Amino acid sequence: MGDLSTAILWGFAILCVKHTIADYFLQTAYQFKNKGIYGHPGGLIHAGLHIALTPAVFLVLPPASVLQAIAILAGEFVVHYHLDWSKEQLVKRYELTQGNPWFWHLFGLDQLGHSLTYLVIIAVLIR
């Protein structure tokens, strides 16, 4: 496997680990309970945690410029925030609980959206 292929795989692994840390180890009840309120500091802090950890990927896939790094982080912040907010809106609107299959469908789609965001980040970094 070539150096670029290895870097891409490491980059994706780093972003997946970063996601797990931010979503499952660092996310507080304050963040979780307030992600569905648009503009609430809880959701903003949560998205901020994600972008605070994202630069770890730059160790294996360096950005072409500081401007590119800032654009990646800003884009991830906006996308992550709105994916989470949208999921929470649907969960509340349809009163979904963990016993409802649609709760898990939305959870899975949310996680897929985040993973696809990481593929976009990698695509931008390797251009």
ROGU-331170 format. One record per atom (N, C-alpha, C): residue in three letters; atom name; x, y, z. Coordinates in steps of 0.02 Angstrom, whole numbers, plus 32768, in hexadecimal, padded with zeros to 4 digits. Atoms other than C-alpha are relative to their C-alpha. Example, Ala and Ser with C-alpha at 12.3 -4.5 7.8 and 13.67 -1.06 7.14 Angstrom:
BEGIN
ATOM,ALA,N,802D,7FC5,8000
ATOM,ALA,CA,8267,7F1F,8186
ATOM,ALA,C,802D,803C,8000
ATOM,SER,N,7FD6,7FC5,7FFD
ATOM,SER,CA,82AC,7FCB,8165
ATOM,SER,C,7FD9,8037,8025
This chain:
BEGIN
ATOM,MET,N,802A,7FC5,8000
ATOM,MET,CA,8000,8000,8000
ATOM,MET,C,802D,803E,8000
ATOM,GLY,N,7FD8,7FC4,8005
ATOM,GLY,CA,8043,80AB,7FD2
ATOM,GLY,C,7FFA,802E,803C
ATOM,ASP,N,8000,7FD1,7FC7
ATOM,ASP,CA,806A,8138,8049
ATOM,ASP,C,7FBE,8026,8005
ATOM,LEU,N,803F,7FDB,7FFE
ATOM,LEU,CA,7FCD,8198,8017
ATOM,LEU,C,7FC7,7FD4,801A
ATOM,SER,N,8034,802E,7FE9
ATOM,SER,CA,7F5D,8101,8031
ATOM,SER,C,8005,7FF5,804B
ATOM,THR,N,7FF5,800A,7FB8
ATOM,THR,CA,7FA9,80E4,80DC
ATOM,THR,C,7FEB,803E,8026
ATOM,ALA,N,8012,7FC2,7FDF
ATOM,ALA,CA,7F93,819B,810A
ATOM,ALA,C,7FB4,8009,8002
ATOM,ILE,N,8049,7FFB,8003
ATOM,ILE,CA,7EDC,8197,80D3
ATOM,ILE,C,7FE0,7FD2,8035
ATOM,LEU,N,801C,802E,7FCE
ATOM,LEU,CA,7EB9,80FD,813D
ATOM,LEU,C,800D,8018,8047
ATOM,TRP,N,7FF1,7FE4,7FBE
ATOM,TRP,CA,7F12,8149,81D3
ATOM,TRP,C,7FD5,803D,800E
ATOM,GLY,N,8029,7FC5,7FF8
ATOM,GLY,CA,7EB4,81EB,81B7
ATOM,GLY,C,7FB8,7FEF,8013
ATOM,PHE,N,8044,8014,7FF0
ATOM,PHE,CA,7E0C,8194,81B7
ATOM,PHE,C,7FFC,7FE1,8046
ATOM,ALA,N,7FFE,801D,7FBD
ATOM,ALA,CA,7E3C,8130,8252
ATOM,ALA,C,8003,8036,8036
ATOM,ILE,N,7FFA,7FC9,7FD0
ATOM,ILE,CA,7E6F,81CF,82AC
ATOM,ILE,C,7FBD,8024,8008
ATOM,LEU,N,8040,7FDD,7FFC
ATOM,LEU,CA,7DCA,8223,8281
ATOM,LEU,C,7FCB,7FD5,8022
ATOM,CYS,N,8030,802C,7FDE
ATOM,CYS,CA,7D67,818B,82BB
ATOM,CYS,C,800D,7FFE,804B
ATOM,VAL,N,7FEF,7FFF,7FB9
ATOM,VAL,CA,7DC4,8186,8361
ATOM,VAL,C,7FED,8043,801E
ATOM,LYS,N,8012,7FBD,7FEA
ATOM,LYS,CA,7DAE,8242,8372
ATOM,LYS,C,7FB5,8005,800B
ATOM,HIS,N,8049,7FFD,7FFB
ATOM,HIS,CA,7CF3,822E,8355
ATOM,HIS,C,7FE8,7FDA,803E
ATOM,THR,N,8013,8027,7FC6
ATOM,THR,CA,7CE5,81A7,83D9
ATOM,THR,C,8010,8025,8041
ATOM,ILE,N,7FED,7FDA,7FC4
ATOM,ILE,CA,7D43,8211,8458
ATOM,ILE,C,7FD0,803A,800C
ATOM,ALA,N,802B,7FC5,7FF8
ATOM,ALA,CA,7CDA,82AD,8437
ATOM,ALA,C,7FB7,7FEE,800E
ATOM,ASP,N,8047,8011,7FF8
ATOM,ASP,CA,7C31,8255,842D
ATOM,ASP,C,7FF2,7FD6,803D
ATOM,TYR,N,8010,8030,7FCC
ATOM,TYR,CA,7C42,81D0,84B2
ATOM,TYR,C,8028,8009,8041
ATOM,PHE,N,7FD8,7FF7,7FC3
ATOM,PHE,CA,7CC9,8205,852E
ATOM,PHE,C,7FFE,8048,801A
ATOM,LEU,N,7FFD,7FBA,7FEC
ATOM,LEU,CA,7CC7,82C3,852F
ATOM,LEU,C,7FBC,8023,7FFF
ATOM,GLN,N,8041,7FE0,8004
ATOM,GLN,CA,7C10,82E7,850B
ATOM,GLN,C,7FDE,7FFC,8045
ATOM,THR,N,8020,7FFC,7FBF
ATOM,THR,CA,7BBA,8320,85AA
ATOM,THR,C,7FB4,7FFF,7FF8
ATOM,ALA,N,8049,7FFE,8000
ATOM,ALA,CA,7B02,8317,85DA
ATOM,ALA,C,7FE7,8044,7FE8
ATOM,TYR,N,8012,7FBC,8015
ATOM,TYR,CA,7AFB,83D4,85C0
ATOM,TYR,C,8001,8005,7FB4
ATOM,GLN,N,7FFC,7FFE,8049
ATOM,GLN,CA,7B33,83C0,850C
ATOM,GLN,C,7FC9,7FD5,7FE2
ATOM,PHE,N,8030,8030,801C
ATOM,PHE,CA,7AC6,8328,84EA
ATOM,PHE,C,7FB8,801A,8004
ATOM,LYS,N,8045,7FEB,7FF5
ATOM,LYS,CA,7A27,8372,8533
ATOM,LYS,C,7FED,803F,7FD9
ATOM,ASN,N,800F,7FC0,8020
ATOM,ASN,CA,7A37,8417,84D6
ATOM,ASN,C,8011,8004,7FB6
ATOM,LYS,N,7FED,7FFF,8047
ATOM,LYS,CA,7A71,83E6,8427
ATOM,LYS,C,7FC4,800E,7FD3
ATOM,GLY,N,803C,7FF5,8029
ATOM,GLY,CA,79BD,83F2,83EA
ATOM,GLY,C,7FE4,8047,8005
ATOM,ILE,N,8016,7FBB,7FFA
ATOM,ILE,CA,79AB,84A9,841C
ATOM,ILE,C,8030,802A,7FD5
ATOM,TYR,N,7FD4,7FDE,8030
ATOM,TYR,CA,79ED,8510,838B
ATOM,TYR,C,8024,803B,8021
ATOM,GLY,N,7FD6,7FCB,7FE6
ATOM,GLY,CA,7A7D,857F,83BF
ATOM,GLY,C,8012,7FF9,8049
ATOM,HIS,N,7FF0,8009,7FB9
ATOM,HIS,CA,7A86,853B,8470
ATOM,HIS,C,804A,7FF1,8009
ATOM,PRO,N,7FB9,800C,7FF5
ATOM,PRO,CA,7B36,853B,84B8
ATOM,PRO,C,8012,7FB6,8006
ATOM,GLY,N,7FF1,8047,7FFA
ATOM,GLY,CA,7B2A,8480,84DD
ATOM,GLY,C,8011,7FE1,7FBD
ATOM,GLY,N,7FF3,801B,8043
ATOM,GLY,CA,7B21,8453,8424
ATOM,GLY,C,803D,8020,7FE1
ATOM,LEU,N,7FC6,7FDE,801B
ATOM,LEU,CA,7BA2,84D6,83F6
ATOM,LEU,C,8041,7FE6,8020
ATOM,ILE,N,7FC5,801C,7FDE
ATOM,ILE,CA,7C1B,8493,8479
ATOM,ILE,C,800F,7FBB,7FE4
ATOM,HIS,N,7FF6,8044,801A
ATOM,HIS,CA,7C00,83E2,8439
ATOM,HIS,C,8021,8002,7FBB
ATOM,ALA,N,7FE1,7FFA,8043
ATOM,ALA,CA,7C27,8413,8384
ATOM,ALA,C,8046,801C,8007
ATOM,GLY,N,7FBD,7FE4,7FF4
ATOM,GLY,CA,7CBA,8478,83C6
ATOM,GLY,C,8032,7FCB,8017
ATOM,LEU,N,7FD4,8036,7FEA
ATOM,LEU,CA,7D01,83DF,841D
ATOM,LEU,C,8018,7FD7,7FC4
ATOM,HIS,N,7FEE,8026,803B
ATOM,HIS,CA,7CFD,8383,8378
ATOM,HIS,C,8037,8023,7FD8
ATOM,ILE,N,7FCD,7FDE,8029
ATOM,ILE,CA,7D5E,8408,831B
ATOM,ILE,C,8041,800D,8027
ATOM,ALA,N,7FC3,7FF9,7FD9
ATOM,ALA,CA,7DD8,841B,83AB
ATOM,ALA,C,802C,7FC2,7FF9
ATOM,LEU,N,7FDA,803F,8006
ATOM,LEU,CA,7E0B,8365,8392
ATOM,LEU,C,8012,7FEF,7FB7
ATOM,THR,N,7FF4,800F,8047
ATOM,THR,CA,7E06,8362,82D3
ATOM,THR,C,8047,800D,7FE9
ATOM,PRO,N,7FBD,7FF4,8019
ATOM,PRO,CA,7EB3,83AF,82BA
ATOM,PRO,C,8031,7FC6,800A
ATOM,ALA,N,7FD5,803B,7FFA
ATOM,ALA,CA,7EFE,8308,82F1
ATOM,ALA,C,800A,7FDF,7FBC
ATOM,VAL,N,7FF9,801E,8042
ATOM,VAL,CA,7EDC,82CE,823F
ATOM,VAL,C,8036,8024,7FD6
ATOM,PHE,N,7FCE,7FDA,8025
ATOM,PHE,CA,7F51,8357,8200
ATOM,PHE,C,8047,7FE4,800B
ATOM,LEU,N,7FBE,801F,7FF5
ATOM,LEU,CA,7FE2,82F3,8248
ATOM,LEU,C,8012,7FCE,7FC9
ATOM,VAL,N,7FF3,8030,8036
ATOM,VAL,CA,7FCE,8271,81BE
ATOM,VAL,C,7FEB,801A,7FBB
ATOM,LEU,N,8017,7FE1,803E
ATOM,LEU,CA,7F75,82DA,813A
ATOM,LEU,C,8002,804C,8009
ATOM,PRO,N,7FFA,7FB8,7FF3
ATOM,PRO,CA,7FB7,838C,8149
ATOM,PRO,C,7FD7,8029,7FCE
ATOM,PRO,N,8024,7FD4,802E
ATOM,PRO,CA,7F4A,8416,8101
ATOM,PRO,C,8030,8027,7FD4
ATOM,ALA,N,7FD7,7FDA,802E
ATOM,ALA,CA,7F8B,8478,806D
ATOM,ALA,C,8010,8046,801A
ATOM,SER,N,7FF5,7FBD,7FE5
ATOM,SER,CA,7F7B,851A,80CF
ATOM,SER,C,7FD8,8007,8041
ATOM,VAL,N,8026,7FF1,7FC3
ATOM,VAL,CA,7F3C,8565,8171
ATOM,VAL,C,7FB8,800F,7FEE
ATOM,LEU,N,8044,7FF1,8017
ATOM,LEU,CA,7EA6,85A5,8110
ATOM,LEU,C,7FD8,7FC0,7FF3
ATOM,GLN,N,8022,803F,800C
ATOM,GLN,CA,7E7C,84F5,80D8
ATOM,GLN,C,7FEE,7FDE,8042
ATOM,ALA,N,800D,801E,7FBF
ATOM,ALA,CA,7E8A,84B5,818B
ATOM,ALA,C,7FC4,8023,8022
ATOM,ILE,N,8037,7FDB,7FE2
ATOM,ILE,CA,7E16,853F,81C8
ATOM,ILE,C,7FBE,7FF0,7FDD
ATOM,ALA,N,803D,8010,8026
ATOM,ALA,CA,7D99,851B,813D
ATOM,ALA,C,7FE6,7FBA,8011
ATOM,ILE,N,8014,8044,7FED
ATOM,ILE,CA,7D98,8462,8169
ATOM,ILE,C,7FDF,8000,8044
ATOM,LEU,N,801C,7FFE,7FBD
ATOM,LEU,CA,7D7A,8486,8220
ATOM,LEU,C,7FBD,8024,8002
ATOM,ALA,N,803F,7FDB,8002
ATOM,ALA,CA,7CF3,8506,81FC
ATOM,ALA,C,7FC9,7FD6,7FE0
ATOM,GLY,N,8030,802B,8022
ATOM,GLY,CA,7C9D,8490,8183
ATOM,GLY,C,7FE9,7FC7,802C
ATOM,GLU,N,8014,8038,7FD4
ATOM,GLU,CA,7CA2,8400,81FD
ATOM,GLU,C,7FD4,8019,8039
ATOM,PHE,N,8029,7FE4,7FCA
ATOM,PHE,CA,7C5D,846F,8288
ATOM,PHE,C,7FB8,8008,7FE9
ATOM,VAL,N,8043,7FF2,801A
ATOM,VAL,CA,7BC8,84A5,821E
ATOM,VAL,C,7FDB,7FBF,7FF2
ATOM,VAL,N,8021,803F,8012
ATOM,VAL,CA,7BA3,83F6,81DC
ATOM,VAL,C,7FF1,7FD7,803E
ATOM,HIS,N,800B,8028,7FC4
ATOM,HIS,CA,7BBA,839E,8283
ATOM,HIS,C,7FC6,801C,8029
ATOM,TYR,N,8034,7FE0,7FD8
ATOM,TYR,CA,7B4E,841B,82DF
ATOM,TYR,C,7FBB,7FF3,7FE3
ATOM,HIS,N,8041,8006,801F
ATOM,HIS,CA,7AC1,8410,8261
ATOM,HIS,C,7FE9,7FB7,7FF9
ATOM,LEU,N,8013,8047,7FFF
ATOM,LEU,CA,7AC5,8352,8253
ATOM,LEU,C,7FE1,7FEE,8044
ATOM,ASP,N,8019,800F,7FBC
ATOM,ASP,CA,7AB0,8344,8310
ATOM,ASP,C,7FBE,8023,800E
ATOM,TRP,N,803D,7FDA,7FF3
ATOM,TRP,CA,7A2E,83CD,8319
ATOM,TRP,C,7FC4,7FE2,7FDA
ATOM,SER,N,8036,801D,8029
ATOM,SER,CA,79C8,8380,828A
ATOM,SER,C,7FE7,7FBE,801D
ATOM,LYS,N,8014,8040,7FE2
ATOM,LYS,CA,79CA,82D4,82DB
ATOM,LYS,C,7FD5,800D,803E
ATOM,GLU,N,8026,7FF2,7FC3
ATOM,GLU,CA,798F,831D,8380
ATOM,GLU,C,7FBB,801C,7FF0
ATOM,GLN,N,8041,7FE6,8014
ATOM,GLN,CA,7903,837C,8327
ATOM,GLN,C,7FD0,7FC8,7FEE
ATOM,LEU,N,802B,8038,8015
ATOM,LEU,CA,78C1,82DC,82DA
ATOM,LEU,C,7FEE,7FD3,803B
ATOM,VAL,N,800E,8029,7FC5
ATOM,VAL,CA,78D1,8279,837C
ATOM,VAL,C,7FCA,8020,802A
ATOM,LYS,N,8032,7FDC,7FD7
ATOM,LYS,CA,786D,82FE,83D9
ATOM,LYS,C,7FBD,8004,7FDC
ATOM,ARG,N,803E,7FF7,8026
ATOM,ARG,CA,77EE,831D,834F
ATOM,ARG,C,7FD6,7FC1,8000
ATOM,TYR,N,8024,8040,8004
ATOM,TYR,CA,77C1,8265,8341
ATOM,TYR,C,8001,7FD9,8041
ATOM,GLU,N,7FFF,801E,7FBD
ATOM,GLU,CA,77DB,8241,83FB
ATOM,GLU,C,801F,7FBA,7FFE
ATOM,LEU,N,7FDE,8041,8007
ATOM,LEU,CA,7855,81B5,83D3
ATOM,LEU,C,8027,7FF0,803F
ATOM,THR,N,7FD9,8019,7FC8
ATOM,THR,CA,789F,814E,845D
ATOM,THR,C,802B,7FC6,7FE8
ATOM,GLN,N,7FD3,8036,8013
ATOM,GLN,CA,7923,80C7,845D
ATOM,GLN,C,7FDB,7FBF,7FF0
ATOM,GLY,N,8028,803B,8010
ATOM,GLY,CA,7898,8046,8451
ATOM,GLY,C,7FE2,8003,7FBA
ATOM,ASN,N,801B,7FF7,8043
ATOM,ASN,CA,7864,808A,83A7
ATOM,ASN,C,8037,7FF6,7FCC
ATOM,PRO,N,7FCC,800B,8033
ATOM,PRO,CA,78C4,804A,830F
ATOM,PRO,C,8016,8040,7FDC
ATOM,TRP,N,7FEE,7FC3,8023
ATOM,TRP,CA,78BE,80F7,82C0
ATOM,TRP,C,8033,802A,8027
ATOM,PHE,N,7FCD,7FDF,7FD8
ATOM,PHE,CA,7925,813B,8351
ATOM,PHE,C,8045,7FE8,7FE9
ATOM,TRP,N,7FC0,801E,8013
ATOM,TRP,CA,79B0,80C4,831F
ATOM,TRP,C,8011,800D,7FB7
ATOM,HIS,N,7FF3,7FEE,8046
ATOM,HIS,CA,799A,80E7,8265
ATOM,HIS,C,801E,8046,7FFD
ATOM,LEU,N,7FE6,7FBC,8000
ATOM,LEU,CA,79B5,81A0,8288
ATOM,LEU,C,8046,8003,801E
ATOM,PHE,N,7FBD,8003,7FE1
ATOM,PHE,CA,7A48,817A,82FA
ATOM,PHE,C,8033,7FE7,7FCE
ATOM,GLY,N,7FD3,801B,8033
ATOM,GLY,CA,7A97,8112,8270
ATOM,GLY,C,800D,8031,7FC8
ATOM,LEU,N,7FF7,7FCE,8035
ATOM,LEU,CA,7A79,8198,81EC
ATOM,LEU,C,802B,803A,8018
ATOM,ASP,N,7FD7,7FCB,7FE2
ATOM,ASP,CA,7AC5,821A,8260
ATOM,ASP,C,804A,7FEA,7FFF
ATOM,GLN,N,7FBB,8018,7FFF
ATOM,GLN,CA,7B61,81B0,8276
ATOM,GLN,C,801C,7FF9,7FBA
ATOM,LEU,N,7FEB,8004,8046
ATOM,LEU,CA,7B69,818F,81BB
ATOM,LEU,C,8012,8045,7FE6
ATOM,GLY,N,7FF2,7FBC,8015
ATOM,GLY,CA,7B61,824A,819C
ATOM,GLY,C,8043,8019,801A
ATOM,HIS,N,7FBF,7FEB,7FE4
ATOM,HIS,CA,7BF4,8267,8210
ATOM,HIS,C,8039,7FDB,7FDD
ATOM,SER,N,7FCB,8027,8023
ATOM,SER,CA,7C59,81DB,81BD
ATOM,SER,C,800C,801B,7FBA
ATOM,LEU,N,7FF8,7FE4,8044
ATOM,LEU,CA,7C37,8223,8110
ATOM,LEU,C,8023,8044,8003
ATOM,THR,N,7FDD,7FC1,7FF7
ATOM,THR,CA,7C70,82CC,8151
ATOM,THR,C,804B,7FF4,8004
ATOM,TYR,N,7FB9,8010,7FF9
ATOM,TYR,CA,7D16,827B,817E
ATOM,TYR,C,801F,7FEC,7FBD
ATOM,LEU,N,7FE7,8010,8043
ATOM,LEU,CA,7D27,8235,80CE
ATOM,LEU,C,800A,8040,7FD7
ATOM,VAL,N,7FF9,7FC0,8024
ATOM,VAL,CA,7D0B,82E5,8089
ATOM,VAL,C,803F,8024,8019
ATOM,ILE,N,7FC4,7FE0,7FE4
ATOM,ILE,CA,7D90,832A,8100
ATOM,ILE,C,803F,7FE1,7FE1
ATOM,ILE,N,7FC6,8022,801D
ATOM,ILE,CA,7E0B,82A7,80C1
ATOM,ILE,C,8007,8011,7FB6
ATOM,ALA,N,7FFD,7FEF,8047
ATOM,ALA,CA,7DDE,82CA,800C
ATOM,ALA,C,801C,8046,7FF5
ATOM,VAL,N,7FE6,7FBC,8005
ATOM,VAL,CA,7E00,8383,8026
ATOM,VAL,C,804B,8001,800F
ATOM,LEU,N,7FBA,7FFF,7FEC
ATOM,LEU,CA,7EA6,835F,807B
ATOM,LEU,C,802E,7FDF,7FCD
ATOM,ILE,N,7FD3,8022,8030
ATOM,ILE,CA,7EE8,82ED,7FF1
ATOM,ILE,C,8000,8020,7FBB
ATOM,ARG,N,8001,7FDE,8042
ATOM,ARG,CA,7EC1,8363,7F60
ATOM,ARG,C,803B,802E,7FF9
